[in-house]
């Protein structure tokens, strides 16, 4: 969930880009021994945005940057999705 949401917008969107890759470069004695290297992953959360189109554009920009992982690492995958949050106003006592 976004930490800061604009109070005047009813819906907010964010872009979530997940990158998973397998680093096959040897990093130490355990990797040189033939032990499989575990996949690594990270998630970028971008936003919030006022429109779905802005979140979609953010995914495209992040996907271009993440293509680097596909070029230099084996078994790299890049996925993106858009998430929506709805601002709901409720009465508060006091």
Secondary structure, 3 states (H helix, E strand, C coil): CCCCCCCCCCEEEEEEEEEEEECCCCCCHHHHCCCCCCCEEEEEEEEEECCHHHHHHHHHHHHHHHHHHHHHCEEEEEEEEEEEEECCCCCCCC
